[in-house]
Amino acid sequence: MGGSTDLGSDYRAINVNVRSQELLDGGPTPEQRRWRFNAVSNYTFKGGKLDNVRIGGAYRWQYKAAIGFPIIVGPDGVNGIIDVKHPFLGGAEANFDLWLGYSRKLFSDRIGWNVQLNVKNVGRGNRLIAVGTQPDGSLASTRIAAPQIWSVTNTFEF
């Protein structure tokens, strides 16, 4: 209602968006990490004072993620398109988990009881993780990292 544009400028604006999406095809997906590595280890003591005590840990690593793209001059020489070949990358992430458990038989060996203390994301405090950038590379958005979590589980098997 109060504005006017010509067909040529509408076409150029739409074409830039379409071209940007075409460039993303086959390129890095924002926040998708290309590589991951997970390792888990458990040990159960047999005999002695620590009989049936379990200890374990896990390490989780994730590679850097694409969190934004710079803008380069488009084919029309005026409007910009994203440069998918040179993404801005967020940091790699590494997290540790630890657990300590105990097992024993109850009621004449008819019921198995397990108790376990779990600590997920050991040593992690409050922190922010970058998930988006402006076209100049400055920070645009963040998310709150998963905090350190303590939990106790009890299970009965019969």
C-alpha positions in Angstrom: 0.0 0.0 0.0 2.3 3.0 0.4 5.5 1.6 -1.2 6.5 0.8 -4.7 9.2 -1.4 -6.2 10.0 -2.3 -9.7 10.0 -5.9 -11.0 13.8 -5.8 -11.6 14.6 -5.1 -7.9 12.1 -7.7 -6.7 13.7 -10.3 -9.0 17.3 -9.4 -7.8 16.3 -9.8 -4.2 14.6 -13.1 -4.7 17.4 -14.4 -7.0 20.0 -13.6 -4.3 18.1 -15.7 -1.7 17.6 -18.6 -4.2 21.3 -18.4 -5.2 22.3 -18.5 -1.5 20.3 -21.6 -0.9 21.8 -23.3 -4.0 25.3 -22.6 -2.6 24.4 -24.2 0.7 23.5 -27.5 -1.1 26.3 -29.9 -0.3 28.1 -27.4 1.9 28.5 -27.2 5.7 25.2 -27.2 7.5 25.1 -24.6 10.3 25.7 -26.2 13.7 26.3 -29.6 12.2 29.6 -31.0 13.4 31.6 -33.0 10.8 33.5 -35.2 13.2 32.7 -36.8 16.6 34.5 -39.1 18.9 33.1 -41.0 22.0 35.0 -43.3 24.4 33.6 -45.2 27.3 35.4 -47.3 29.9 34.1 -49.4 32.9 35.9 -51.4 35.5 34.3 -53.7 38.1 36.3 -54.8 41.1 36.0 -58.5 42.0 37.0 -59.7 45.5 38.3 -57.9 48.5 36.8 -54.8 50.2 35.8 -53.3 46.8 34.0 -56.4 45.6 31.2 -55.4 43.1 32.2 -51.8 43.0 32.1 -50.2 39.5 33.9 -47.1 38.3 33.7 -45.7 34.8 34.0 -42.7 32.6 33.2 -41.3 29.2 34.8 -38.7 26.9 32.8 -37.0 24.2 34.5 -34.8 21.6 32.9 -32.8 18.7 34.6 -30.9 16.0 34.0 -27.2 15.2 30.7 -26.3 13.7 29.9 -23.8 11.0 28.0 -21.0 12.8 27.8 -18.4 10.0 28.9 -17.3 6.5 30.5 -14.1 5.2 28.7 -12.2 2.5 30.4 -11.6 -0.9 29.2 -9.5 -3.8 26.6 -11.4 -5.9 26.5 -12.0 -9.6 24.6 -8.8 -10.2 27.4 -6.8 -8.6 25.1 -5.2 -6.1 23.4 -7.8 -3.8 25.5 -10.1 -1.7 25.5 -13.9 -1.5 26.9 -16.1 1.2 30.4 -17.5 0.9 29.9 -21.2 1.8 33.5 -22.1 1.1 34.8 -20.0 4.0 32.3 -20.5 7.0 32.9 -19.0 10.4 33.5 -21.8 12.8 32.6 -22.2 16.4 34.8 -24.0 18.9 35.3 -27.7 19.3 33.6 -29.2 22.4 34.8 -31.8 24.8 32.9 -33.3 27.8 33.7 -35.9 30.5 31.3 -38.1 32.5 32.2 -40.2 35.5 30.3 -42.8 37.5 30.7 -44.9 40.6 28.4 -47.9 41.3 27.8 -50.9 43.6 26.0 -54.2 43.0 24.9 -57.0 45.2 22.3 -59.8 45.5 19.5 -59.5 48.1 16.9 -61.9 49.6 18.8 -65.1 49.1 20.2 -64.0 45.7 16.7 -63.6 44.3 16.9 -59.8 43.6 19.9 -58.0 42.1 20.4 -54.4 43.4 22.5 -51.8 41.7 23.1 -48.2 42.8 25.1 -45.7 40.8 26.2 -42.1 41.2 26.6 -40.3 37.9 28.3 -37.0 37.1 27.7 -35.8 33.6 29.7 -32.9 32.1 32.3 -32.9 34.8 33.8 -29.5 35.6 31.3 -27.6 33.4 30.0 -24.4 34.8 27.7 -21.8 33.3 29.0 -20.9 29.9 27.7 -19.8 26.5 28.4 -21.5 23.2 28.4 -19.5 19.9 25.8 -20.8 17.4 25.5 -17.9 15.0 27.5 -15.0 13.6 26.7 -11.8 11.7 28.1 -11.6 8.1 31.2 -9.8 9.4 32.0 -12.6 11.8 30.8 -10.9 15.0 28.7 -13.0 17.4 25.0 -13.0 16.7 23.5 -15.8 18.9 24.6 -18.2 21.6 23.1 -21.2 23.5 23.6 -22.2 27.1 26.0 -25.2 27.4 24.7 -28.3 29.2 25.6 -27.9 32.9 27.3 -30.4 35.2 24.6 -32.8 36.4 24.7 -35.2 39.4 22.2 -38.1 39.6 21.8 -41.3 41.6 20.1 -44.4 40.1 18.8 -47.5 41.9 17.7 -50.6 40.0 16.3 -53.9 41.1 16.4 -57.0 38.9 14.2 -60.0 39.7 
